[in-house]
């Protein structure tokens, strides 16, 4: 097929939609008919110096997208497709890509770097393209700086794509040597030095061995610190980014360098360009994150101080670090409160100060308070705002004993500033600080005397409700403060100090949602979130007011569904509002449906609400679907067996949610709603179970569905079995093999990192909940014998979990519960199997001795059931 590739690539970027579409079709056809030829043409285009830069760049981009994708299943397909290509074609393509690194055109070199790294990411783990790294390293000795720069860029991308264990240490050493030499101050070309510094950032994960060697580490650290002093701003920024990465990857190797690092970061924060200064502050924020994690992990009283691998860098740096951060707070930008994505020196400094407070606790207070007292009454707004921000930043970390006396003095001052300060900046930060006071120093869990009393509660509410009428950014922060104020009374029982003002609060929040400018500064969202929290924390006394809210929100949701002929922008706004209204109804349903005094009068609205939720599904928007689905789950739970009348109409949307692989959160929430339906309807759900089970089994065997949805699907099997009892019989032959293979997989997974371990435990818990539901569902049924063939495998799974020693408490509780369910349901038939099981006895004893009350409770019950089964 003869195709002028250059022309097609240029047409694909045409402003004319028709020309563009035609060109894209031609490319797609070429790719489908002759993949090797297609990839070769693109590589030739990229490397050909006579071709226009635009066509070369797009050729490279299409090549890159032919090798990689965001979704894991698509990525695997593309990997396999590349590996299956003819070896000769692959060698030709790779040769052309390497040749492009010598191009005088920067964009062609850069694109080739990325494509080479993508190919390396596929081939190096398969032990293919062994000569790549050597051939790149030979380029480093080239005279032309552009070749050196492109090669270093390629090495950087390569380290990002390839896992460190796929490259042997000898090659790692050579890569690091080349990169660190390129960073050296003796490198005259700044493009080369910048590419090398950025490459080091990606290569740090490969440097474990090198960082364990004092001489090599000293050399790398010296070169990085020198690069922070380069005359080029981009190099300084990239060097600080390396320091930030080193601070989290090699925290335990930093002690010898901290004094020097403090000096260079302080110099950058006080005098360098903002992009560099921000990274210098980020270094200290990153050290805080490390120390907070270490101190959290070792916070148990059994740990001797000497065993805690914390170097207390922040504590040592405090006297110099805090003043440096306080200075940054005075460098605000005029309009930073109005720009949601704003990030500047003052914000970074305040964030870091907050992390320092969480790291060192009480020690920060005497270092910050003089700055607050000195600046809080100054005539210049910057000083008042900085003082308020400093105070707000240190409210999480120090003890309530240390902070309460200060907050008691500050509270009146803050309330007055929120009403009267002439600066919106100061009001914005003051409302934020009040929110922090209510979040961290108010609530039933605190030991200290309450900061909010019957006397000052009315004054606080008057000020907050007044501020909700202020400009959007201040009003949004006032809503946030009210949110935390309400949250502090969630356990107040019937005596909530907010009750007398409840009607006022609700009316004011509804007024905010109707403001013309409620779309600015997330104001409408904040008002609904606060309204939800106020409803969630309401009491029997205020239930009638919540009841009056129901027709209001129903009416608003109804109006959004009536609007016609909307522009894309209006449609997006409408979807956002529908999501907020469905979310609000969900909270109201949970509240009123959960109280005996209101449940029956509230359910008179069920038909209207259900009708609206089903209409909402007709609007294609994932977020709205999630919110409507959650609200329906809550309604089913409240209505119980009466929900059955909606099932025929609702079922098609339930099935749609279970089929929604792309928007997997919708799928996960729908699976949760199936659980709610099972609990509400019990065996009334039976007519719908064939369809639901078919869809759930399809979901489990799909490689397109996000893995996070699989644990809740297994739990859902348990919910269905509990609801329909022995009617689950016909699904056993499908569900049990799936559970068994997942159980084998999850029992023998060695988790490489915390995230993997968390997921593995979620999966185990889902499988165990399924077993538990199935065993309990068949209890006292004449068909319990059907489960006997599966019992040995369930016991093997429990043995494997016990011996693996990496269960969390939740899995432990569910696992010992399953052992009890097995004994309880199968009775004497299970006795001999449990006796033969390798570790049942040891597992039970360990759970009976657990510190976790839930594990112990589950074990006590299991112990009784097992004793009955074994002795019977």
Secondary structure as GFF3:
##gff-version 3
##sequence-region A 1 872
A	DSSP	alpha_helix	5	11	.	.	.	ID=ss1
A	DSSP	alpha_helix	17	33	.	.	.	ID=ss2
A	DSSP	alpha_helix	35	47	.	.	.	ID=ss3
A	DSSP	alpha_helix	53	65	.	.	.	ID=ss4
A	DSSP	alpha_helix	72	83	.	.	.	ID=ss5
A	DSSP	alpha_helix	87	100	.	.	.	ID=ss6
A	DSSP	alpha_helix	106	123	.	.	.	ID=ss7
A	DSSP	three_ten_helix	124	126	.	.	.	ID=ss8
A	DSSP	alpha_helix	132	139	.	.	.	ID=ss9
A	DSSP	alpha_helix	145	161	.	.	.	ID=ss10
A	DSSP	three_ten_helix	164	166	.	.	.	ID=ss11
A	DSSP	alpha_helix	169	183	.	.	.	ID=ss12
A	DSSP	alpha_helix	190	203	.	.	.	ID=ss13
A	DSSP	three_ten_helix	204	206	.	.	.	ID=ss14
A	DSSP	alpha_helix	208	211	.	.	.	ID=ss15
A	DSSP	alpha_helix	214	227	.	.	.	ID=ss16
A	DSSP	alpha_helix	233	249	.	.	.	ID=ss17
A	DSSP	three_ten_helix	251	253	.	.	.	ID=ss18
A	DSSP	three_ten_helix	255	257	.	.	.	ID=ss19
A	DSSP	alpha_helix	258	271	.	.	.	ID=ss20
A	DSSP	alpha_helix	274	297	.	.	.	ID=ss21
A	DSSP	three_ten_helix	305	307	.	.	.	ID=ss22
A	DSSP	alpha_helix	313	328	.	.	.	ID=ss23
A	DSSP	alpha_helix	345	360	.	.	.	ID=ss24
A	DSSP	three_ten_helix	361	364	.	.	.	ID=ss25
A	DSSP	alpha_helix	365	375	.	.	.	ID=ss26
A	DSSP	alpha_helix	381	393	.	.	.	ID=ss27
A	DSSP	alpha_helix	400	420	.	.	.	ID=ss28
A	DSSP	alpha_helix	424	440	.	.	.	ID=ss29
A	DSSP	alpha_helix	454	467	.	.	.	ID=ss30
A	DSSP	alpha_helix	472	487	.	.	.	ID=ss31
A	DSSP	three_ten_helix	499	501	.	.	.	ID=ss32
A	DSSP	alpha_helix	502	513	.	.	.	ID=ss33
A	DSSP	three_ten_helix	520	522	.	.	.	ID=ss34
A	DSSP	alpha_helix	523	536	.	.	.	ID=ss35
A	DSSP	three_ten_helix	540	542	.	.	.	ID=ss36
A	DSSP	alpha_helix	543	562	.	.	.	ID=ss37
A	DSSP	alpha_helix	568	593	.	.	.	ID=ss38
A	DSSP	alpha_helix	596	602	.	.	.	ID=ss39
A	DSSP	three_ten_helix	603	605	.	.	.	ID=ss40
A	DSSP	alpha_helix	606	616	.	.	.	ID=ss41
A	DSSP	alpha_helix	622	639	.	.	.	ID=ss42
A	DSSP	three_ten_helix	640	646	.	.	.	ID=ss43
A	DSSP	alpha_helix	647	658	.	.	.	ID=ss44
A	DSSP	alpha_helix	664	681	.	.	.	ID=ss45
A	DSSP	three_ten_helix	682	685	.	.	.	ID=ss46
A	DSSP	alpha_helix	686	701	.	.	.	ID=ss47
A	DSSP	alpha_helix	708	724	.	.	.	ID=ss48
A	DSSP	three_ten_helix	725	728	.	.	.	ID=ss49
A	DSSP	alpha_helix	729	747	.	.	.	ID=ss50
A	DSSP	alpha_helix	754	777	.	.	.	ID=ss51
A	DSSP	three_ten_helix	784	787	.	.	.	ID=ss52
A	DSSP	alpha_helix	788	804	.	.	.	ID=ss53
A	DSSP	alpha_helix	809	826	.	.	.	ID=ss54
A	DSSP	alpha_helix	828	836	.	.	.	ID=ss55
A	DSSP	alpha_helix	840	848	.	.	.	ID=ss56
A	DSSP	alpha_helix	853	871	.	.	.	ID=ss57
###
